[in-house]
Amino acid sequence: MRLPNGITGFYSSKANNPPQVDGKQFKQLCFHFVSHKGGKVIDFNVPQYPMNFYNVRVEIFNMQFYILLNENYAYLAFATAVEFGNMKFVDIPVLFERFSPFYQVMDTASLNFPVDRILEEKNKHELNSAE
């Protein structure tokens, strides 16, 4: 997994400011894909410090889980728990397929890969000094 500049939400200067994803498009896609599969969006939360991602709680396929999208890069994931310091990622194949044309949907194997191992490989990240 590549860690681009600003993925954490921190950046060292305005000149080094990371890009922003289109939150309006993400909201529309969430409501469309979830309702199309017979589910419902319970909460749609925009990024707020200390979280730097959209957090959408949904009920679908007889379960509740979250759809998460980084506010700076088009990295999307699914989780059953979203608490500071405790995230439990899951794979939701049907929605993985639906969101893939719009976002880089991350699987649990990539998301649970140790960050320190990514940081050891200099070609795997572009983090700035503030990160």
Phi, psi and omega in degrees: 000131179273133177252098182283164177308125175086004182301331181277348184097353178259142176211155190273341178197165178297330178290340182254017183294128180288164179290174178236142174278164179274099182295327179294315178297317180300316179299314179300316180296318179301309181298318181294307184295319182290314181292326179297332179263014176083016180254186178217150175273123181270313179221142173234109183248130177278160180301132176218136179309133012267003181273136180245041181212153171288142185229108186242115178270128182232159172235119185196152180057035180061031177208159174252139176203181184241144171252125185241136178226124177300138183286342183255330182229153186281052176260122183240145179213165176241144181212152175261343176224132179224088178229150181304120181084357181217099176238133178244104182280148177223160174259130176239089189306319182296316180283331174306312181296318183291319184277341185304325178293343185252331187221161172274102182278124184269138176266167185297326179299316179292318184289332181265004177292134183300128181297322181298331177287325176294318182293334177293331181265103187301331180282355183265355180213157179230029185300146179269176185296330180288337180276000000 
